[in-house]
Amino acid sequence: MIDEYIRVSKHAAVRAQQRGLTAQDIGLILEIGTEIDDEAVELRDIDVQHAIERCKHQIQRLEHLRGRRLIISGETLVTCYHATRRRRFARR
């Protein structure tokens, strides 16, 4: 949320609303954007491209990790494996 980064003046709140910027939008710009000088942050094309690439990579990792299971005891990782559903067929 934007409050974690900076205080928002009344003027900025009005301008953000007029321009359709939510607190989440402003937070993203602050997180991903480039500091132009001591008083400005801009979300440039290259910033957006890098963020999209990071997201795509994370999506690929999630697809790869689908179905993985971690067994944890207390604060210790005991084992990890690919959990598969096994079909049990009833005998006739």
N, C-alpha and C positions, 0 to 999 in steps of 0.2 A: 504494500500500500504506500502511497505517496508520503504519508505522515512519517514513515520511517526514514525518509531521505531529507526532507526539508519542510519548513512551514510554508503555507500557501497564503499569499495576501488575498484580500477581498477582490482586488483588481484581477489577479491571476485566475481566481476561481470563476469570475464572471467571464473572462476571455476564454478560458478553457471550455466553459459551457457553451458559449457562442460558437466556438470552433469544433464542437462535438468531441472534445477530448475528455475521456474518463480518467479517474485517478489511476486505474490500471494502465491506461495508455501512457500517461506521464511517467509512471513507474518503469515501464518498458523502455521508454526513451532514455531515462536516466541510467538504466541498467546496461543497455546495449549501445547507446549512442556514443559519440566522440566528443570529448571536451574540446571546444573551439578556443576558448580562453577561460580566464578565471570566472566568468559570469555567464557562459553559454554552453549548452550541450545540443548537438545536432545529430539526428538520426540520418546518416548518409546511406546511399545505395550500397556501398561496400559493407557497412554495418549490418544492413538487412540481409545481404547475401551470406555473410558469415553466420549470422544467427539462424538462417534457414538451413544452411549446411549442417550446423550442429544439431538442429532438430531432426533433420533427415537421418543423420547418423544415429541419433538416439532411437528413432523409430526402428531402424534396421536392427539395432542391438536388442530392442524389446521383442521384435519378431523372432530373433535367434534364441532368446531366453524363454520364450513361451513354454510353459509346462515344466520348467526346472523347479526342483524342490530343494530347500535347505533344511537340514535337521540341526536344531540348536538346543543345547542344554545349558541353561544359565546364560552365561555370556560367551560360551564356546561354540564355534561352528564345528559340529561333529562330522558331518558328511554332506555331500550334495550329489544330486543325480537328476536325470530326466524322468519325471513321473509319467508313466503311461497307464492308460486304463486297460485293464485286462478283462476281456469278455469271458464270462463263465457260461459254458454251454451245459444245459441240463441234459443228463443222460436219459435215454428212453428205455 
